[in-house]
Amino acid sequence: MPRRALKYVVEANGGTQGWNEKNAIEISLTPSLQGGKVGWACRGYPNAAIPANCGGK
């Protein structure tokens, strides 16, 4: 089984940007703090490769 590496960068605010060049996939995870609980917003490209609960199809 071939290994497909996801490269990523973690920003100072905890946000994470990840990508896989071979498969042309990008994802962004952004944290938020509300009422003492951490929530995450996510987005990605292309939409067809991203789960629906993360804004994909």
mmCIF file of the N, C-alpha and C atoms, coordinates in Angstrom:
data_MODEL
# 
_entry.id   MODEL 
# 
loop_
_atom_site.group_PDB 
_atom_site.id 
_atom_site.type_symbol 
_atom_site.label_atom_id 
_atom_site.label_alt_id 
_atom_site.label_comp_id 
_atom_site.label_asym_id 
_atom_site.label_entity_id 
_atom_site.label_seq_id 
_atom_site.pdbx_PDB_ins_code 
_atom_site.Cartn_x 
_atom_site.Cartn_y 
_atom_site.Cartn_z 
_atom_site.occupancy 
_atom_site.B_iso_or_equiv 
_atom_site.pdbx_formal_charge 
_atom_site.auth_seq_id 
_atom_site.auth_comp_id 
_atom_site.auth_asym_id 
_atom_site.auth_atom_id 
_atom_site.pdbx_PDB_model_num 
ATOM 1   N N  . MET A 1 1  ? 0.849   -1.168 0.000  1.00 0.00 ? 1  MET A N  1 
ATOM 2   C CA . MET A 1 1  ? 0.000   0.000  0.000  1.00 0.00 ? 1  MET A CA 1 
ATOM 3   C C  . MET A 1 1  ? 0.901   1.240  0.000  1.00 0.00 ? 1  MET A C  1 
ATOM 4   N N  . PRO A 1 2  ? 0.728   2.125  -0.979 1.00 0.00 ? 2  PRO A N  1 
ATOM 5   C CA . PRO A 1 2  ? 1.573   3.316  -1.039 1.00 0.00 ? 2  PRO A CA 1 
ATOM 6   C C  . PRO A 1 2  ? 1.238   4.295  0.083  1.00 0.00 ? 2  PRO A C  1 
ATOM 7   N N  . ARG A 1 3  ? 2.239   4.958  0.566  1.00 0.00 ? 3  ARG A N  1 
ATOM 8   C CA . ARG A 1 3  ? 2.051   5.952  1.617  1.00 0.00 ? 3  ARG A CA 1 
ATOM 9   C C  . ARG A 1 3  ? 1.900   7.323  0.966  1.00 0.00 ? 3  ARG A C  1 
ATOM 10  N N  . ARG A 1 4  ? 0.885   8.062  1.383  1.00 0.00 ? 4  ARG A N  1 
ATOM 11  C CA . ARG A 1 4  ? 0.652   9.400  0.852  1.00 0.00 ? 4  ARG A CA 1 
ATOM 12  C C  . ARG A 1 4  ? 0.746   10.391 1.995  1.00 0.00 ? 4  ARG A C  1 
ATOM 13  N N  . ALA A 1 5  ? 1.796   11.167 1.989  1.00 0.00 ? 5  ALA A N  1 
ATOM 14  C CA . ALA A 1 5  ? 2.082   12.081 3.095  1.00 0.00 ? 5  ALA A CA 1 
ATOM 15  C C  . ALA A 1 5  ? 1.247   13.346 3.006  1.00 0.00 ? 5  ALA A C  1 
ATOM 16  N N  . LEU A 1 6  ? 0.725   13.744 4.152  1.00 0.00 ? 6  LEU A N  1 
ATOM 17  C CA . LEU A 1 6  ? 0.049   15.022 4.289  1.00 0.00 ? 6  LEU A CA 1 
ATOM 18  C C  . LEU A 1 6  ? 1.041   15.972 4.948  1.00 0.00 ? 6  LEU A C  1 
ATOM 19  N N  . LYS A 1 7  ? 1.318   17.062 4.281  1.00 0.00 ? 7  LYS A N  1 
ATOM 20  C CA . LYS A 1 7  ? 2.192   18.079 4.855  1.00 0.00 ? 7  LYS A CA 1 
ATOM 21  C C  . LYS A 1 7  ? 1.303   19.089 5.568  1.00 0.00 ? 7  LYS A C  1 
ATOM 22  N N  . TYR A 1 8  ? 1.812   19.669 6.634  1.00 0.00 ? 8  TYR A N  1 
ATOM 23  C CA . TYR A 1 8  ? 0.978   20.601 7.385  1.00 0.00 ? 8  TYR A CA 1 
ATOM 24  C C  . TYR A 1 8  ? 1.809   21.660 8.097  1.00 0.00 ? 8  TYR A C  1 
ATOM 25  N N  . VAL A 1 9  ? 1.113   22.746 8.432  1.00 0.00 ? 9  VAL A N  1 
ATOM 26  C CA . VAL A 1 9  ? 1.699   23.842 9.188  1.00 0.00 ? 9  VAL A CA 1 
ATOM 27  C C  . VAL A 1 9  ? 0.715   24.174 10.303 1.00 0.00 ? 9  VAL A C  1 
ATOM 28  N N  . VAL A 1 10 ? 1.212   24.264 11.537 1.00 0.00 ? 10 VAL A N  1 
ATOM 29  C CA . VAL A 1 10 ? 0.391   24.681 12.669 1.00 0.00 ? 10 VAL A CA 1 
ATOM 30  C C  . VAL A 1 10 ? 0.718   26.137 12.965 1.00 0.00 ? 10 VAL A C  1 
ATOM 31  N N  . GLU A 1 11 ? -0.305  26.975 12.959 1.00 0.00 ? 11 GLU A N  1 
ATOM 32  C CA . GLU A 1 11 ? -0.114  28.403 13.172 1.00 0.00 ? 11 GLU A CA 1 
ATOM 33  C C  . GLU A 1 11 ? -0.109  28.732 14.664 1.00 0.00 ? 11 GLU A C  1 
ATOM 34  N N  . ALA A 1 12 ? 0.324   29.931 15.017 1.00 0.00 ? 12 ALA A N  1 
ATOM 35  C CA . ALA A 1 12 ? 0.423   30.361 16.414 1.00 0.00 ? 12 ALA A CA 1 
ATOM 36  C C  . ALA A 1 12 ? -0.927  30.318 17.129 1.00 0.00 ? 12 ALA A C  1 
ATOM 37  N N  . ASN A 1 13 ? -2.026  30.533 16.404 1.00 0.00 ? 13 ASN A N  1 
ATOM 38  C CA . ASN A 1 13 ? -3.352  30.527 17.021 1.00 0.00 ? 13 ASN A CA 1 
ATOM 39  C C  . ASN A 1 13 ? -3.952  29.114 17.104 1.00 0.00 ? 13 ASN A C  1 
ATOM 40  N N  . GLY A 1 14 ? -3.188  28.102 16.710 1.00 0.00 ? 14 GLY A N  1 
ATOM 41  C CA . GLY A 1 14 ? -3.663  26.720 16.749 1.00 0.00 ? 14 GLY A CA 1 
ATOM 42  C C  . GLY A 1 14 ? -4.279  26.242 15.446 1.00 0.00 ? 14 GLY A C  1 
ATOM 43  N N  . GLY A 1 15 ? -4.501  27.152 14.516 1.00 0.00 ? 15 GLY A N  1 
ATOM 44  C CA . GLY A 1 15 ? -5.037  26.764 13.211 1.00 0.00 ? 15 GLY A CA 1 
ATOM 45  C C  . GLY A 1 15 ? -4.055  25.867 12.483 1.00 0.00 ? 15 GLY A C  1 
ATOM 46  N N  . THR A 1 16 ? -4.576  24.977 11.674 1.00 0.00 ? 16 THR A N  1 
ATOM 47  C CA . THR A 1 16 ? -3.731  24.036 10.949 1.00 0.00 ? 16 THR A CA 1 
ATOM 48  C C  . THR A 1 16 ? -4.086  24.062 9.473  1.00 0.00 ? 16 THR A C  1 
ATOM 49  N N  . GLN A 1 17 ? -3.069  24.162 8.650  1.00 0.00 ? 17 GLN A N  1 
ATOM 50  C CA . GLN A 1 17 ? -3.221  24.097 7.197  1.00 0.00 ? 17 GLN A CA 1 
ATOM 51  C C  . GLN A 1 17 ? -2.518  22.829 6.740  1.00 0.00 ? 17 GLN A C  1 
ATOM 52  N N  . GLY A 1 18 ? -3.225  21.970 6.023  1.00 0.00 ? 18 GLY A N  1 
ATOM 53  C CA . GLY A 1 18 ? -2.619  20.740 5.546  1.00 0.00 ? 18 GLY A CA 1 
ATOM 54  C C  . GLY A 1 18 ? -2.849  20.559 4.056  1.00 0.00 ? 18 GLY A C  1 
ATOM 55  N N  . TRP A 1 19 ? -1.932  19.845 3.394  1.00 0.00 ? 19 TRP A N  1 
ATOM 56  C CA . TRP A 1 19 ? -2.079  19.611 1.963  1.00 0.00 ? 19 TRP A CA 1 
ATOM 57  C C  . TRP A 1 19 ? -1.340  18.349 1.566  1.00 0.00 ? 19 TRP A C  1 
ATOM 58  N N  . ASN A 1 20 ? -1.781  17.793 0.466  1.00 0.00 ? 20 ASN A N  1 
ATOM 59  C CA . ASN A 1 20 ? -1.131  16.653 -0.157 1.00 0.00 ? 20 ASN A CA 1 
ATOM 60  C C  . ASN A 1 20 ? -0.938  17.033 -1.613 1.00 0.00 ? 20 ASN A C  1 
ATOM 61  N N  . GLU A 1 21 ? 0.302   17.289 -2.002 1.00 0.00 ? 21 GLU A N  1 
ATOM 62  C CA . GLU A 1 21 ? 0.588   17.770 -3.355 1.00 0.00 ? 21 GLU A CA 1 
ATOM 63  C C  . GLU A 1 21 ? 0.231   16.748 -4.421 1.00 0.00 ? 21 GLU A C  1 
ATOM 64  N N  . LYS A 1 22 ? 0.511   15.471 -4.173 1.00 0.00 ? 22 LYS A N  1 
ATOM 65  C CA . LYS A 1 22 ? 0.258   14.445 -5.180 1.00 0.00 ? 22 LYS A CA 1 
ATOM 66  C C  . LYS A 1 22 ? -1.223  14.327 -5.523 1.00 0.00 ? 22 LYS A C  1 
ATOM 67  N N  . ASN A 1 23 ? -2.079  14.426 -4.513 1.00 0.00 ? 23 ASN A N  1 
ATOM 68  C CA . ASN A 1 23 ? -3.515  14.285 -4.733 1.00 0.00 ? 23 ASN A CA 1 
ATOM 69  C C  . ASN A 1 23 ? -4.253  15.615 -4.819 1.00 0.00 ? 23 ASN A C  1 
ATOM 70  N N  . ALA A 1 24 ? -3.524  16.720 -4.747 1.00 0.00 ? 24 ALA A N  1 
ATOM 71  C CA . ALA A 1 24 ? -4.085  18.070 -4.857 1.00 0.00 ? 24 ALA A CA 1 
ATOM 72  C C  . ALA A 1 24 ? -5.240  18.288 -3.884 1.00 0.00 ? 24 ALA A C  1 
ATOM 73  N N  . ILE A 1 25 ? -5.004  17.944 -2.599 1.00 0.00 ? 25 ILE A N  1 
ATOM 74  C CA . ILE A 1 25 ? -6.004  18.126 -1.551 1.00 0.00 ? 25 ILE A CA 1 
ATOM 75  C C  . ILE A 1 25 ? -5.460  19.135 -0.540 1.00 0.00 ? 25 ILE A C  1 
ATOM 76  N N  . GLU A 1 26 ? -6.329  20.052 -0.120 1.00 0.00 ? 26 GLU A N  1 
ATOM 77  C CA . GLU A 1 26 ? -5.976  21.028 0.907  1.00 0.00 ? 26 GLU A CA 1 
ATOM 78  C C  . GLU A 1 26 ? -7.058  21.025 1.974  1.00 0.00 ? 26 GLU A C  1 
ATOM 79  N N  . ILE A 1 27 ? -6.668  21.224 3.247  1.00 0.00 ? 27 ILE A N  1 
ATOM 80  C CA . ILE A 1 27 ? -7.622  21.312 4.336  1.00 0.00 ? 27 ILE A CA 1 
ATOM 81  C C  . ILE A 1 27 ? -7.161  22.370 5.328  1.00 0.00 ? 27 ILE A C  1 
ATOM 82  N N  . SER A 1 28 ? -8.123  23.054 5.919  1.00 0.00 ? 28 SER A N  1 
ATOM 83  C CA . SER A 1 28 ? -7.845  24.092 6.908  1.00 0.00 ? 28 SER A CA 1 
ATOM 84  C C  . SER A 1 28 ? -8.700  23.808 8.134  1.00 0.00 ? 28 SER A C  1 
ATOM 85  N N  . LEU A 1 29 ? -8.070  23.733 9.306  1.00 0.00 ? 29 LEU A N  1 
ATOM 86  C CA . LEU A 1 29 ? -8.772  23.542 10.576 1.00 0.00 ? 29 LEU A CA 1 
ATOM 87  C C  . LEU A 1 29 ? -8.521  24.767 11.439 1.00 0.00 ? 29 LEU A C  1 
ATOM 88  N N  . THR A 1 30 ? -9.605  25.418 11.885 1.00 0.00 ? 30 THR A N  1 
ATOM 89  C CA . THR A 1 30 ? -9.489  26.638 12.671 1.00 0.00 ? 30 THR A CA 1 
ATOM 90  C C  . THR A 1 30 ? -10.193 26.448 14.011 1.00 0.00 ? 30 THR A C  1 
ATOM 91  N N  . PRO A 1 31 ? -9.460  26.612 15.126 1.00 0.00 ? 31 PRO A N  1 
ATOM 92  C CA . PRO A 1 31 ? -10.080 26.438 16.435 1.00 0.00 ? 31 PRO A CA 1 
ATOM 93  C C  . PRO A 1 31 ? -10.814 27.697 16.900 1.00 0.00 ? 31 PRO A C  1 
ATOM 94  N N  . SER A 1 32 ? -11.805 27.497 17.773 1.00 0.00 ? 32 SER A N  1 
ATOM 95  C CA . SER A 1 32 ? -12.473 28.615 18.431 1.00 0.00 ? 32 SER A CA 1 
ATOM 96  C C  . SER A 1 32 ? -12.799 28.186 19.852 1.00 0.00 ? 32 SER A C  1 
ATOM 97  N N  . LEU A 1 33 ? -12.893 29.138 20.749 1.00 0.00 ? 33 LEU A N  1 
ATOM 98  C CA . LEU A 1 33 ? -13.190 28.859 22.141 1.00 0.00 ? 33 LEU A CA 1 
ATOM 99  C C  . LEU A 1 33 ? -14.487 29.567 22.498 1.00 0.00 ? 33 LEU A C  1 
ATOM 100 N N  . GLN A 1 34 ? -15.508 28.790 22.876 1.00 0.00 ? 34 GLN A N  1 
ATOM 101 C CA . GLN A 1 34 ? -16.807 29.351 23.239 1.00 0.00 ? 34 GLN A CA 1 
ATOM 102 C C  . GLN A 1 34 ? -17.298 28.672 24.504 1.00 0.00 ? 34 GLN A C  1 
ATOM 103 N N  . GLY A 1 35 ? -17.527 29.445 25.531 1.00 0.00 ? 35 GLY A N  1 
ATOM 104 C CA . GLY A 1 35 ? -18.008 28.896 26.782 1.00 0.00 ? 35 GLY A CA 1 
ATOM 105 C C  . GLY A 1 35 ? -17.062 27.888 27.405 1.00 0.00 ? 35 GLY A C  1 
ATOM 106 N N  . GLY A 1 36 ? -15.772 28.082 27.215 1.00 0.00 ? 36 GLY A N  1 
ATOM 107 C CA . GLY A 1 36 ? -14.781 27.177 27.775 1.00 0.00 ? 36 GLY A CA 1 
ATOM 108 C C  . GLY A 1 36 ? -14.574 25.898 26.992 1.00 0.00 ? 36 GLY A C  1 
ATOM 109 N N  . LYS A 1 37 ? -15.228 25.769 25.830 1.00 0.00 ? 37 LYS A N  1 
ATOM 110 C CA . LYS A 1 37 ? -15.077 24.572 25.002 1.00 0.00 ? 37 LYS A CA 1 
ATOM 111 C C  . LYS A 1 37 ? -14.460 24.932 23.653 1.00 0.00 ? 37 LYS A C  1 
ATOM 112 N N  . VAL A 1 38 ? -13.593 24.071 23.207 1.00 0.00 ? 38 VAL A N  1 
ATOM 113 C CA . VAL A 1 38 ? -12.939 24.286 21.914 1.00 0.00 ? 38 VAL A CA 1 
ATOM 114 C C  . VAL A 1 38 ? -13.811 23.694 20.809 1.00 0.00 ? 38 VAL A C  1 
ATOM 115 N N  . GLY A 1 39 ? -14.034 24.477 19.781 1.00 0.00 ? 39 GLY A N  1 
ATOM 116 C CA . GLY A 1 39 ? -14.737 24.004 18.590 1.00 0.00 ? 39 GLY A CA 1 
ATOM 117 C C  . GLY A 1 39 ? -13.810 24.145 17.397 1.00 0.00 ? 39 GLY A C  1 
ATOM 118 N N  . TRP A 1 40 ? -14.116 23.420 16.346 1.00 0.00 ? 40 TRP A N  1 
ATOM 119 C CA . TRP A 1 40 ? -13.270 23.459 15.154 1.00 0.00 ? 40 TRP A CA 1 
ATOM 120 C C  . TRP A 1 40 ? -14.116 23.743 13.932 1.00 0.00 ? 40 TRP A C  1 
ATOM 121 N N  . ALA A 1 41 ? -13.620 24.632 13.091 1.00 0.00 ? 41 ALA A N  1 
ATOM 122 C CA . ALA A 1 41 ? -14.215 24.880 11.776 1.00 0.00 ? 41 ALA A CA 1 
ATOM 123 C C  . ALA A 1 41 ? -13.243 24.315 10.758 1.00 0.00 ? 41 ALA A C  1 
ATOM 124 N N  . CYS A 1 42 ? -13.769 23.656 9.751  1.00 0.00 ? 42 CYS A N  1 
ATOM 125 C CA . CYS A 1 42 ? -12.874 23.111 8.739  1.00 0.00 ? 42 CYS A CA 1 
ATOM 126 C C  . CYS A 1 42 ? -13.397 23.422 7.348  1.00 0.00 ? 42 CYS A C  1 
ATOM 127 N N  . ARG A 1 43 ? -12.466 23.492 6.427  1.00 0.00 ? 43 ARG A N  1 
ATOM 128 C CA . ARG A 1 43 ? -12.751 23.706 5.010  1.00 0.00 ? 43 ARG A CA 1 
ATOM 129 C C  . ARG A 1 43 ? -11.714 22.938 4.225  1.00 0.00 ? 43 ARG A C  1 
ATOM 130 N N  . GLY A 1 44 ? -12.063 22.639 3.002  1.00 0.00 ? 44 GLY A N  1 
ATOM 131 C CA . GLY A 1 44 ? -11.099 21.933 2.183  1.00 0.00 ? 44 GLY A CA 1 
ATOM 132 C C  . GLY A 1 44 ? -11.365 22.080 0.704  1.00 0.00 ? 44 GLY A C  1 
ATOM 133 N N  . TYR A 1 45 ? -10.398 21.608 -0.075 1.00 0.00 ? 45 TYR A N  1 
ATOM 134 C CA . TYR A 1 45 ? -10.476 21.676 -1.528 1.00 0.00 ? 45 TYR A CA 1 
ATOM 135 C C  . TYR A 1 45 ? -9.791  20.450 -2.103 1.00 0.00 ? 45 TYR A C  1 
ATOM 136 N N  . PRO A 1 46 ? -10.310 19.818 -3.072 1.00 0.00 ? 46 PRO A N  1 
ATOM 137 C CA . PRO A 1 46 ? -11.583 20.046 -3.741 1.00 0.00 ? 46 PRO A CA 1 
ATOM 138 C C  . PRO A 1 46 ? -12.756 19.533 -2.908 1.00 0.00 ? 46 PRO A C  1 
ATOM 139 N N  . ASN A 1 47 ? -13.908 20.139 -3.101 1.00 0.00 ? 47 ASN A N  1 
ATOM 140 C CA . ASN A 1 47 ? -15.092 19.783 -2.325 1.00 0.00 ? 47 ASN A CA 1 
ATOM 141 C C  . ASN A 1 47 ? -15.423 18.302 -2.392 1.00 0.00 ? 47 ASN A C  1 
ATOM 142 N N  . ALA A 1 48 ? -15.224 17.679 -3.530 1.00 0.00 ? 48 ALA A N  1 
ATOM 143 C CA . ALA A 1 48 ? -15.556 16.264 -3.699 1.00 0.00 ? 48 ALA A CA 1 
ATOM 144 C C  . ALA A 1 48 ? -14.707 15.336 -2.819 1.00 0.00 ? 48 ALA A C  1 
ATOM 145 N N  . ALA A 1 49 ? -13.554 15.814 -2.379 1.00 0.00 ? 49 ALA A N  1 
ATOM 146 C CA . ALA A 1 49 ? -12.651 14.976 -1.568 1.00 0.00 ? 49 ALA A CA 1 
ATOM 147 C C  . ALA A 1 49 ? -12.787 15.252 -0.068 1.00 0.00 ? 49 ALA A C  1 
ATOM 148 N N  . ILE A 1 50 ? -13.627 16.218 0.302  1.00 0.00 ? 50 ILE A N  1 
ATOM 149 C CA . ILE A 1 50 ? -13.752 16.619 1.694  1.00 0.00 ? 50 ILE A CA 1 
ATOM 150 C C  . ILE A 1 50 ? -15.084 16.092 2.235  1.00 0.00 ? 50 ILE A C  1 
ATOM 151 N N  . PRO A 1 51 ? -15.100 15.560 3.472  1.00 0.00 ? 51 PRO A N  1 
ATOM 152 C CA . PRO A 1 51 ? -16.358 15.080 4.056  1.00 0.00 ? 51 PRO A CA 1 
ATOM 153 C C  . PRO A 1 51 ? -17.402 16.185 4.162  1.00 0.00 ? 51 PRO A C  1 
ATOM 154 N N  . ALA A 1 52 ? -18.666 15.826 4.106  1.00 0.00 ? 52 ALA A N  1 
ATOM 155 C CA . ALA A 1 52 ? -19.761 16.801 4.146  1.00 0.00 ? 52 ALA A CA 1 
ATOM 156 C C  . ALA A 1 52 ? -19.748 17.633 5.432  1.00 0.00 ? 52 ALA A C  1 
ATOM 157 N N  . ASN A 1 53 ? -19.378 17.031 6.559  1.00 0.00 ? 53 ASN A N  1 
ATOM 158 C CA . ASN A 1 53 ? -19.363 17.785 7.811  1.00 0.00 ? 53 ASN A CA 1 
ATOM 159 C C  . ASN A 1 53 ? -18.204 18.772 7.885  1.00 0.00 ? 53 ASN A C  1 
ATOM 160 N N  . CYS A 1 54 ? -17.409 18.827 6.827  1.00 0.00 ? 54 CYS A N  1 
ATOM 161 C CA . CYS A 1 54 ? -16.304 19.776 6.738  1.00 0.00 ? 54 CYS A CA 1 
ATOM 162 C C  . CYS A 1 54 ? -16.478 20.672 5.516  1.00 0.00 ? 54 CYS A C  1 
ATOM 163 N N  . GLY A 1 55 ? -17.695 20.806 5.046  1.00 0.00 ? 55 GLY A N  1 
ATOM 164 C CA . GLY A 1 55 ? -17.977 21.695 3.929  1.00 0.00 ? 55 GLY A CA 1 
ATOM 165 C C  . GLY A 1 55 ? -17.867 21.070 2.557  1.00 0.00 ? 55 GLY A C  1 
ATOM 166 N N  . GLY A 1 56 ? -17.619 19.761 2.493  1.00 0.00 ? 56 GLY A N  1 
ATOM 167 C CA . GLY A 1 56 ? -17.514 19.089 1.203  1.00 0.00 ? 56 GLY A CA 1 
ATOM 168 C C  . GLY A 1 56 ? -18.857 18.545 0.729  1.00 0.00 ? 56 GLY A C  1 
ATOM 169 N N  . LYS A 1 57 ? -18.805 17.765 -0.320 1.00 0.00 ? 57 LYS A N  1 
ATOM 170 C CA . LYS A 1 57 ? -20.041 17.175 -0.887 1.00 0.00 ? 57 LYS A CA 1 
ATOM 171 C C  . LYS A 1 57 ? -20.240 15.767 -0.387 1.00 0.00 ? 57 LYS A C  1 
# 
